[in-house]
C-alpha cells in the first residue's frame, strides 16, 4: 500500500509560540511589570531586565494585498518581521530598542494607521465579516465598523473615557457577536416571505425545519406542491431559515433594521458579567455610512464620558444611575419595547463567572 499523505490536524489554532517575538517567548510568564508610556503603546519589563514596547495600530479591517504588504514592510523595517493581529483587527508591532519607538509611530501615522486602543479608550470594534463569508447576514458589519470608527477615531487615539469601551457588531441576531458596552445588531421585524413555488425544488425541507431555533417551521402543502410554513406566533425573525432555503426571503429594506444595545460585559472585574439591554431599535440599515447608528452611539458615549465615575464600565454606570436617568441623559426615546420583564431561568442560569459548575 502506498504511503498516504499526512494531513494537517485541524483542531484549533496553531501553537502561537512558533510565531512569537523572541523577547516575548524568552520571558513568557516572567514579566515584572508593564505600563503605558502613551496611548497605544504598551511597555513590558521582565524579571531578567529585558524590555519590549508594543505599538497598537488600527487597521482598515478589510485588507487588500497592497495594504497587507505595506503592513508587513513596516514590520520588516522596525520589528525584524514580527507583528501580530488582535481579535479586534488591531496591528501590534514590537520593538526592543526604545530609540525605534518614535520612528515606528511616525511611520505608522504617516501611512495612515492611527495609534491607540489601549486603556480607557474606545477600542476597535469587534465584528463578523458579514457579506464576505456568512450565509445569514442581514447587513455588512464590516461596513458599520468602518463608518463608526471614522466617527470615533478621536476617542481611539486618547485615553479619556471613564473605562475602556468595547463595541461589537453582528450581521444577524443569533450567530456571531457578543456582550459589549455597546452592541449594534441587525433586527428583522417581519417573518420570512415564502415563495412556495420554489421551496420544493430548492430546499431540503427537514434541514430547514431543524435549523429553526424555536421550532416555528413545519412542512406544508400549498397548491399541491411540497413547501414550508411558519408559525408567526413562535417566529423570532432571526433569519436562520434563509441560508438553507433562499425562497424563505427575510432581508428587506423596510423591515430589516439595526438596533443598539448597551451595558454588556464579559469580565468579572468589580462586578459580575452583565447582559446588554436594548436602548434603540428600528434604525435604518442605511449603507454605506449608517449615519443614524453613528448618531445614537455618539450620544451614548458622550453621556457616559461626562457622567460616569472613573473605572466604571458602561453597564455599571447605568446600573448606578438607573435606566430612566440613562434615557434622560442620552436623549433617546423610551418605548414599551424597552421593558424587559422576562424572568425565565432566573434560578438555574449561571449568570456569574465567579461561580462555575
C-alpha positions in Angstrom: 0.0 0.0 0.0 1.4 3.4 -0.9 2.0 5.9 1.8 -0.9 8.2 2.2 -0.2 12.0 2.5 0.0 13.3 6.1 -3.0 15.5 6.6 -2.9 18.5 8.9 -4.7 18.2 12.2 -7.4 21.0 12.1 -8.3 21.0 15.8 -7.7 24.6 16.9 -5.3 27.3 16.3 -1.6 26.7 15.7 0.9 26.9 18.6 1.5 30.6 18.9 5.0 30.2 20.4 6.5 29.5 16.9 5.3 32.9 15.7 6.0 34.9 18.9 8.7 37.6 19.1 11.9 36.1 20.6 11.8 38.5 23.6 8.2 37.6 24.4 9.0 33.9 24.0 12.0 34.1 26.3 10.2 36.0 29.0 6.8 34.2 28.8 5.3 34.3 32.3 8.3 36.2 33.7 7.2 39.8 33.4 7.9 42.1 36.4 5.6 44.9 35.4 4.1 46.7 32.5 2.9 50.3 31.9 1.6 52.5 29.1 4.0 55.4 28.2 1.3 56.9 26.0 -2.0 55.8 24.4 -1.4 52.9 22.0 1.9 51.8 23.5 2.5 49.0 26.0 5.8 48.7 27.8 6.8 45.4 29.4 9.8 44.8 31.7 10.8 41.2 32.6 12.3 39.8 35.7 15.6 39.5 33.8 15.7 43.2 32.8 14.5 42.7 29.2 12.2 45.4 27.8 9.8 45.4 24.9 7.5 48.1 23.6 4.3 47.1 21.7 2.7 49.7 19.4 -1.0 49.1 18.7 -2.3 50.5 15.4 -5.7 50.4 13.8 -6.2 48.5 10.6 -8.7 49.3 7.8 -10.4 46.0 8.6 -10.7 44.6 5.1 -7.1 44.3 3.8 -6.2 44.4 0.1 -2.9 42.8 -0.9 -1.1 46.1 -1.2 -2.1 47.2 2.3 -1.1 43.9 3.7 2.3 44.2 2.1 2.7 47.7 3.5 1.9 46.5 7.0 4.5 43.7 6.6 7.1 46.1 5.1 6.8 48.3 8.3 7.3 45.2 10.4 10.4 44.2 8.4 11.8 47.8 8.7 11.4 48.2 12.5 10.5 44.8 14.1 12.6 42.2 12.4 9.4 41.0 10.6 7.4 40.3 13.8 3.8 41.5 14.1 0.5 40.2 15.2 -3.2 41.0 14.8 -5.6 41.2 17.7 -9.1 39.8 17.7 -10.4 43.3 17.1 -8.2 43.7 14.0 -5.5 45.9 15.5 -1.9 45.5 14.3 0.7 45.1 17.1 4.3 46.0 16.3 7.0 45.1 18.9 10.4 46.7 19.3 13.1 46.0 21.9 15.1 49.2 21.2 13.4 52.3 22.7 15.1 54.5 20.1 13.0 52.7 17.4 9.7 53.6 19.1 9.1 57.2 17.9 10.3 56.5 14.3 7.9 53.5 14.2 5.0 55.6 15.5 5.8 58.3 12.9 6.0 55.8 10.1 2.6 54.3 11.0 1.0 57.8 11.4 2.4 58.9 8.0 1.0 55.7 6.4 -2.5 56.4 7.9 -2.6 53.9 10.7 -3.8 55.6 14.0 -2.1 54.6 17.2 -4.4 53.9 20.2 -7.0 51.5 21.6 -5.3 50.9 24.9 -6.5 51.8 28.4 -9.7 53.7 28.9 -10.4 54.4 25.2 -12.9 53.3 22.6 -11.2 50.2 21.3 -11.6 48.9 17.8 -15.0 47.4 17.2 -15.2 43.6 17.0 -17.4 42.3 14.3 -18.3 39.5 11.9 -17.3 39.6 8.3 -20.9 39.7 7.0 -21.3 39.5 3.3 -17.7 38.3 2.8 -18.2 34.8 4.3 -21.5 34.3 6.1 -24.7 32.7 4.7 -27.1 34.5 7.1 -26.2 38.2 7.2 -28.8 40.9 7.1 -26.2 43.7 6.9 -22.4 44.2 6.5 -20.9 44.6 10.0 -17.6 45.4 8.5 -19.0 48.5 6.8 -20.7 49.5 10.1 -17.4 49.2 11.9 -15.5 51.3 9.3 -18.1 54.1 9.2 -18.3 54.2 13.1 -14.6 54.2 13.7 -14.2 57.1 11.2 -16.6 58.9 13.6 -14.9 57.7 16.8 -11.3 58.0 15.8 -10.7 60.8 18.3 -11.7 58.6 21.2 -9.4 55.8 19.9 -6.2 57.7 20.0 -6.6 59.1 23.5 -7.5 57.6 26.9 -10.2 59.9 28.2 -13.1 57.6 28.8 -14.0 56.5 32.4 -13.0 53.0 31.4 -12.4 51.0 28.3 -15.4 50.8 25.9 -15.9 47.6 23.9 -18.2 47.9 21.0 -19.4 44.9 19.0 -21.4 44.5 15.8 -23.2 41.5 14.3 -24.7 40.8 10.9 -27.6 38.8 12.3 -29.4 38.2 15.6 -28.4 34.7 16.5 -24.9 33.6 15.4 -21.9 36.0 15.9 -21.5 39.0 18.2 -21.2 39.1 22.0 -21.9 41.1 25.1 -20.4 44.6 24.8 -20.6 48.1 26.4 -22.3 49.0 23.1 -23.6 46.4 20.6 -25.0 47.0 17.2 -27.1 44.1 15.7 -29.4 43.6 12.8 -33.1 43.0 13.6 -35.6 41.6 11.1 -39.1 42.8 12.1 -41.2 40.5 9.9 -41.2 36.7 9.4 -39.8 35.4 6.1 -41.8 35.7 2.9 -42.1 32.3 1.3 -42.0 31.6 -2.4 -44.0 28.3 -2.3 -43.3 27.5 -6.0 -39.6 27.2 -5.4 -39.3 25.6 -1.9 -39.9 22.0 -3.1 -37.1 22.3 -5.7 -34.6 24.5 -3.9 -34.8 23.4 -0.2 -34.1 20.2 1.8 -37.1 20.7 4.0 -36.0 18.6 7.0 -32.8 20.6 7.2 -34.8 23.9 7.2 -37.1 22.6 9.9 -34.1 21.6 12.0 -32.4 24.9 11.5 -35.1 26.9 13.2 -34.1 27.6 16.9 -37.7 28.0 18.1 -39.4 25.2 16.1 -41.6 27.7 14.2 -41.2 26.0 10.8 -43.1 22.8 9.6 -43.7 21.1 6.3 -46.8 22.0 4.4 -48.5 21.6 1.0 -49.6 24.6 -1.0 -51.4 24.3 -4.4 -50.4 20.6 -4.4 -46.7 21.4 -4.0 -44.4 20.5 -1.0 -43.4 23.6 0.8 -42.9 25.0 4.3 -45.0 27.2 6.6 -44.0 29.5 9.5 -45.9 29.7 12.8 -45.7 33.5 13.2 -46.6 33.4 16.9 -43.4 31.5 17.5 -41.1 33.1 14.9 -38.4 35.4 16.3 -37.5 36.7 12.8 -33.9 35.6 13.2 -33.3 34.7 9.6 -31.8 31.2 10.3 -34.1 29.6 7.7 -32.9 31.7 4.8 -29.4 30.2 4.2 -30.7 26.6 3.7 -33.8 27.8 1.9 -33.4 31.1 -0.1 -37.1 31.1 -1.1 -37.7 32.0 2.5 -36.6 35.6 2.0 -36.3 37.7 5.1 -33.9 40.5 4.2 -36.0 43.5 3.4 -35.1 47.3 3.1 -38.2 48.2 5.0 -38.3 45.5 7.7 -34.6 44.8 8.4 -33.4 47.4 10.8 -30.4 48.0 13.2 -30.7 48.1 17.0 -28.3 49.3 19.6 -27.8 47.5 22.9 -25.9 48.8 26.0 -24.3 47.5 29.2 -22.9 44.1 28.5 -19.6 42.8 29.6 -17.8 39.5 29.8 -15.3 40.3 32.6 -15.9 39.8 36.3 -13.8 42.7 37.5 -15.6 44.7 40.2 -19.0 43.2 39.2 -20.3 40.0 37.6 -20.7 39.7 33.8 -23.7 41.5 32.5 -26.2 41.1 29.6 -26.7 44.2 27.5 -30.1 45.8 27.1 -31.9 47.3 24.1 -31.8 51.1 24.0 -32.5 51.9 20.4 -34.4 50.0 17.7 -35.7 50.5 14.2 -32.6 52.4 13.0 -32.3 52.3 9.2 -29.9 49.8 7.7 -28.5 52.7 5.7 -25.4 51.7 3.9 -22.7 52.7 3.3 -22.2 55.1 6.3 -25.1 54.3 8.7 -25.4 57.9 10.0 -28.4 57.2 12.2 -26.5 54.5 14.1 -23.4 56.7 14.5 -25.6 59.5 15.9 -27.1 57.1 18.6 -23.7 55.7 19.5 -22.1 59.1 19.9 -24.9 60.3 22.1 -24.4 57.3 24.4 -20.6 57.8 24.5 -20.9 61.5 25.3 -23.3 60.9 28.2 -21.1 58.1 29.5 -17.9 60.1 29.3 -19.4 63.1 31.0 -21.3 61.4 33.8 -19.7 58.1 34.7 -17.2 57.7 37.6 -13.6 56.7 37.0 -13.2 52.9 36.2 -17.0 52.4 35.8 -17.9 50.3 32.8 -20.9 51.3 30.8 -23.2 48.8 32.4 -22.0 49.6 35.9 -22.7 53.3 35.2 -26.3 52.5 34.0 -27.0 50.2 37.0 -25.9 53.0 39.4 -27.9 55.9 37.9 -30.9 53.8 36.7 -32.3 53.3 33.2 -34.6 56.3 33.4 -31.7 58.6 34.1 -29.8 56.9 31.2 -32.5 57.7 28.7 -32.8 61.3 30.1 -29.0 61.9 29.7 -28.8 60.4 26.2 -32.0 61.9 24.9 -33.0 58.5 23.4 -36.8 57.8 23.3 -38.1 55.2 25.7 -40.9 53.0 24.4 -42.8 49.9 25.6 -40.4 47.7 23.6 -37.6 48.5 26.1 -39.5 47.0 29.1 -37.8 43.7 29.9 -39.9 41.7 32.4 -38.8 38.2 31.4 -37.6 36.2 34.4 -37.2 32.7 33.0 -34.3 30.6 34.2 -33.5 33.1 37.0 -32.7 30.3 39.4 -30.8 28.0 37.1 -29.0 30.4 34.8 -25.3 30.7 35.7 -25.0 34.4 35.4 -21.6 34.9 37.1 -18.1 33.9 36.2 -17.4 33.9 39.9 -19.2 30.5 40.3 -18.5 27.6 37.9 -20.3 24.3 38.0 
